[in-house]
Amino acid sequence: MKKIIGITMGDPAGIGPEISLKSFSKEALYENCHPLLVGDKSVVEHYLEQHPELDLKVNVVNEPNEAQFKFGVIDLIDMKIVDMATFEIGEVSKVGGDAAFQYVKKVIELALDKKIDATVTNPLNKEAMNMAGHHYAGHTEIYADLTGTEKYTMMLADGNLRVVHVSTHVSLREACDRATKQRVLDVIRIADQACKDLGIENPRVAVAGLNPHCGENGLFGREEIEEINPAVEQAKSEGINVYGSLPADTLFSKANGGMYDIVVAMYHDQGHIPLKLLGFVYNQEKQNWKAVEGVNITLNLPIIRTSVDHGTAFDQAGKWTASEASLENAIDYAIRLAENKK
């Protein structure tokens, strides 16, 4: 039985709508799952009018069981928020921020009600969402709040490299304070389970240090001695195959080469930079992005959520140049997680 995957349009002023339509125009998507788009019909029709070569029809549904799930047809839950007569593509707006939030809220509700098997999100703009009165740092925090999840983390993935984070959307100063034994231990446990959910039987979990050279035995900081290493030892005693703490400047190369299955990063940029260095490829000659392929997964939720690992790209929106590769990778991860879910 194919899994029903709820896909949000993202901020309608960004590239989410166009990469969604590009993905829905491929028969392979329907061979692998039952895709359901949550967004606005007016936005979809705006792009379909501009690109008749896609030859796609829109089937508006109220519930997933009304969907056709047939190639050539976009099954859409129309949230009726955006009026394209007045809406500006490529601009930060309250309407766009509210729409993006409402799409996410809807797929979460559908997943909690078990009407869909997994959710996939296109990018939203944090400024626009907050302008609309939805005060969250991003998708991860929305999902945690609306599902009542206290212990969660973000995982980024591209090829062999998978990274989870002890902290994400906080200042670097606060990130240091958040690298506590309990939080590091929680994330190690979540990382281990995430790999098992992906079908890796005995995951090798590597834990990055916070300080240069893991503090050099206290010379450059004591967080490894007092917080991180004790968490690693506790995880080992629980039977987790964990290594660390390890210097971050060489760890990610080793993980990408296959030495480890997943890396526990201590803060946002420590994990994001190596992933995006691999997944984001810029073509200087053509002045565009050759590849934008990373996947973002929120772990330890009661529902499945994967996402593109890039932003709204307002500067590209409407130009039909954005790559759908990251969205398709996110959908593939969602299918895999849904099929392995017990």
C-alpha positions in Angstrom: 0.0 0.0 0.0 1.4 3.4 -1.0 1.9 5.9 1.7 -0.1 9.2 1.7 2.4 12.1 2.0 1.1 15.5 2.9 3.2 18.2 1.3 2.9 21.9 2.3 3.3 24.6 -0.4 5.5 26.7 1.9 5.4 30.5 1.8 3.5 31.1 -1.5 5.8 34.1 -2.3 8.8 31.8 -2.3 9.9 28.9 -4.5 7.8 26.3 -2.7 4.9 26.4 -5.1 7.0 26.0 -8.2 9.2 23.2 -7.0 6.1 21.4 -5.8 4.6 21.6 -9.3 7.8 20.4 -10.9 7.7 17.4 -8.6 4.0 16.7 -9.2 4.7 16.8 -12.9 6.8 13.6 -12.6 5.2 10.2 -12.9 7.8 8.7 -10.5 6.3 10.6 -7.6 3.0 8.8 -8.0 4.8 5.4 -8.4 6.3 5.8 -5.0 3.5 7.4 -2.9 0.1 9.1 -2.8 1.1 12.8 -2.8 -1.3 15.4 -1.3 -0.6 19.1 -1.6 -1.8 21.6 1.1 -1.8 25.2 -0.1 -3.9 27.6 -2.2 -5.6 26.8 -5.4 -5.1 30.4 -6.7 -1.3 30.0 -6.4 -1.3 26.7 -8.1 -3.4 28.0 -11.0 -1.2 31.0 -11.3 1.8 28.8 -12.1 -0.1 26.3 -14.2 -1.3 29.2 -16.4 2.3 30.3 -16.9 3.5 26.7 -17.6 0.8 24.9 -19.6 3.4 22.4 -20.7 3.0 20.7 -17.3 -0.5 19.6 -18.4 -1.7 19.2 -14.8 -5.2 19.4 -13.5 -6.2 20.4 -9.9 -8.6 18.3 -7.9 -9.6 20.2 -4.7 -10.4 17.9 -1.8 -11.5 18.4 1.8 -10.1 15.1 3.0 -7.4 12.7 1.8 -9.9 10.0 1.1 -11.4 12.2 -1.6 -8.1 12.3 -3.6 -7.6 10.6 -6.9 -3.8 10.1 -6.5 -3.4 9.8 -10.2 -0.6 11.1 -12.3 -1.6 14.3 -14.1 -3.8 15.4 -11.2 -2.8 17.5 -8.2 -4.9 16.6 -5.3 -5.0 19.8 -3.3 -6.5 20.9 0.1 -7.2 24.5 -0.7 -6.8 26.7 2.4 -8.2 29.8 0.5 -5.9 32.3 2.1 -4.1 33.9 -0.8 -5.6 36.1 -3.5 -3.2 36.3 -6.4 -4.9 39.5 -7.7 -3.2 41.3 -4.9 -0.4 39.0 -3.7 3.2 39.7 -4.6 5.6 36.9 -5.5 9.1 37.3 -4.0 8.0 39.7 -1.2 7.9 39.2 2.6 4.3 39.6 3.7 1.9 38.9 6.5 -0.4 37.0 4.2 2.4 34.8 3.0 3.6 34.1 6.6 0.1 33.2 7.7 -0.5 31.0 4.7 2.7 29.1 5.3 1.8 28.5 9.0 -1.7 27.4 8.2 -0.5 24.9 5.7 1.8 23.4 8.3 -0.9 23.3 10.9 -3.2 21.5 8.5 -0.7 18.7 7.7 0.1 18.2 11.3 -3.6 17.8 12.1 -4.0 15.3 9.3 -1.0 13.3 10.5 -2.1 13.3 14.1 -5.6 12.1 12.9 -3.7 9.3 10.9 -5.3 10.5 7.7 -1.9 10.8 6.1 1.3 8.8 6.8 3.9 11.5 6.7 4.4 15.2 6.2 6.9 17.1 4.0 7.3 20.9 4.3 8.4 23.4 1.8 10.3 26.5 3.1 8.6 29.3 5.1 10.0 32.7 5.9 10.4 33.3 9.6 10.0 37.0 9.4 6.8 36.7 7.5 5.4 34.1 9.8 6.1 36.3 12.8 4.6 39.3 11.1 1.4 37.2 10.9 1.5 36.7 14.7 2.8 33.1 14.7 5.9 33.5 17.0 8.0 30.5 16.2 11.7 30.2 15.3 10.9 27.8 12.5 9.2 24.6 11.4 10.8 22.5 14.0 9.4 24.5 16.9 5.9 24.5 15.3 5.9 20.8 15.1 7.1 20.4 18.6 4.5 22.7 20.0 1.5 21.4 18.0 2.4 17.8 18.8 3.2 18.4 22.4 6.8 17.1 22.0 9.4 18.2 24.6 12.5 16.2 23.5 13.2 16.6 19.8 16.0 17.6 17.5 16.7 18.5 13.9 18.5 16.0 11.6 20.0 17.1 8.3 21.0 14.5 5.7 22.8 14.4 2.4 24.2 11.2 1.1 26.2 9.4 3.8 26.2 12.4 6.1 23.5 12.7 8.7 23.7 15.3 11.5 21.6 16.0 14.5 21.8 19.1 16.7 22.0 19.7 20.5 20.7 23.2 19.8 19.6 25.1 16.7 17.9 28.5 16.6 19.6 30.2 19.5 22.6 32.5 19.9 26.1 31.0 19.9 26.5 32.1 23.5 23.3 30.4 24.5 24.2 27.3 22.5 27.2 26.8 24.7 25.0 26.8 27.8 22.6 24.3 26.2 25.3 21.7 25.7 24.5 19.9 29.0 25.0 16.3 29.8 21.2 15.6 29.8 20.6 17.3 26.5 23.6 15.7 24.8 22.4 12.3 26.1 18.9 12.9 24.9 20.1 13.7 21.4 22.4 10.7 21.3 19.4 8.5 22.1 17.3 10.2 19.5 20.1 9.9 16.9 20.5 6.2 17.5 16.8 5.6 17.2 16.6 7.7 14.0 19.1 5.5 12.3 17.3 2.4 13.3 14.1 3.9 11.9 15.9 4.3 8.6 16.9 0.6 8.6 20.4 0.8 10.1 20.6 -2.0 12.6 23.6 -1.0 14.7 24.2 2.7 14.2 27.6 4.3 14.8 26.9 7.6 16.5 29.7 10.1 16.6 29.6 13.1 19.1 31.3 16.3 18.2 33.1 18.4 20.7 32.0 21.9 21.5 35.5 23.5 21.8 38.5 23.4 19.4 40.3 20.1 19.8 37.6 19.0 22.2 39.0 21.5 24.8 42.5 20.0 24.9 41.9 18.4 28.3 40.5 21.6 29.7 42.9 24.1 28.1 40.3 25.5 25.8 37.2 24.8 27.8 35.7 22.2 30.1 32.4 21.4 28.5 33.7 18.1 27.1 35.0 17.0 30.5 32.0 18.1 32.5 29.1 17.6 30.2 29.7 16.0 26.8 32.0 13.0 27.6 29.9 12.0 30.7 26.8 11.9 28.3 28.8 9.7 25.9 29.8 7.3 28.7 26.2 7.1 29.9 25.0 6.3 26.4 27.6 3.5 26.1 26.4 2.0 29.3 22.9 1.8 27.7 24.3 -0.2 24.8 24.5 2.6 22.2 27.4 2.3 19.8 28.7 5.9 20.4 32.1 7.6 19.9 33.3 10.8 21.3 33.7 13.5 22.0 35.6 14.0 18.7 37.2 17.1 17.1 34.6 18.6 14.8 37.2 19.8 12.3 37.8 16.2 11.1 34.7 14.4 12.3 32.4 15.4 9.4 34.8 14.3 6.7 35.1 10.9 8.4 31.3 10.6 8.7 30.8 11.6 5.1 33.3 8.9 4.1 31.3 6.2 5.9 33.1 5.9 9.3 30.0 6.9 11.2 26.3 6.7 10.5 25.3 10.0 12.2 27.0 12.9 14.0 25.7 14.8 17.0 26.6 18.4 16.5 26.6 20.8 19.4 25.0 23.9 17.7 23.4 25.1 14.5 26.3 26.1 12.3 28.6 23.3 13.4 26.1 20.9 11.8 24.6 23.0 9.0 27.9 24.2 7.4 29.3 20.8 6.4 25.8 19.6 5.2 25.3 22.6 3.0 28.8 22.5 1.7 28.0 19.1 0.3 24.4 19.6 -0.7 24.5 23.1 -2.1 26.5 23.5 -5.3 26.8 27.0 -6.9 27.7 27.4 -10.6 29.7 30.6 -10.9 29.7 30.6 -14.7 25.9 30.3 -14.9 25.3 32.3 -11.8 22.8 29.8 -10.3 22.6 26.9 -8.0 23.5 23.6 -9.7 22.2 21.6 -6.8 20.3 22.2 -3.5 19.8 18.7 -2.2 19.9 18.4 1.6 17.0 17.1 3.7 15.8 18.3 7.1 14.0 15.8 9.4 12.5 16.6 12.8 13.2 13.6 15.1 11.2 12.1 18.1 7.9 13.5 17.0 4.7 11.3 17.1 4.4 12.0 13.4 6.9 12.0 10.5 8.2 15.3 9.2 10.8 15.9 6.6 11.6 19.1 4.7 13.8 20.7 2.1 17.0 22.1 3.6 16.8 25.5 2.0 14.9 28.8 2.3 12.2 30.5 0.4 14.7 32.1 -2.1 12.4 35.1 -2.8 15.0 36.3 -5.3 14.4 33.2 -7.4 10.7 32.9 -6.9 8.6 33.0 -10.1 11.6 32.6 -12.4 11.1 28.8 -12.7 14.8 28.2 -12.1 14.6 26.6 -8.6 15.7 23.0 -8.3 13.1 20.5 -6.9 15.9 18.0 -5.9 15.7 18.7 -2.2 12.0 18.4 -2.1 12.1 15.1 -3.9 14.8 13.8 -1.5 12.6 14.9 1.4 9.7 13.0 0.0 11.8 9.9 -0.5 12.9 10.1 3.2 9.3 10.5 4.3 8.3 7.4 2.4 11.2 5.4 3.8 10.4 6.5 7.4 6.7 5.8 6.9 7.4 2.3 5.5 9.7 1.5 8.4 7.4 2.9 11.1 6.2 0.3 13.6 
